[in-house]
Amino acid sequence: MGNKSPNARSGRMMRWVLTAGLSYLGAMFVVLGCLSLLPKRTQTSLSETAVGWAVLGVSVVLFTLFAGRSRGRS
């Protein structure tokens, strides 16, 4: 098992959940901000599925950046 205490594991899990949540929230703002720059006709022609996939894709990129940054600190 190793010498990790249950508190260290739960702290790491909470940090992971917080990072994932903040990545998703940041991705929503980035995608919505980019959508607001598009012309009105283009905004209305985009499907909800495309916007959802864009949010998920940006959140994965942000999560990867945040996780790599925090891993480098420890």
Secondary structure, DSSP 8 states (H G I E B T S, - for coil): --S--HHHHHHHHHHHHHHHHHHHHHHHHHHHHHHHHS-HHHHHHS-HHHHHHHHHHHHHHHHHHHHHHHHHH-
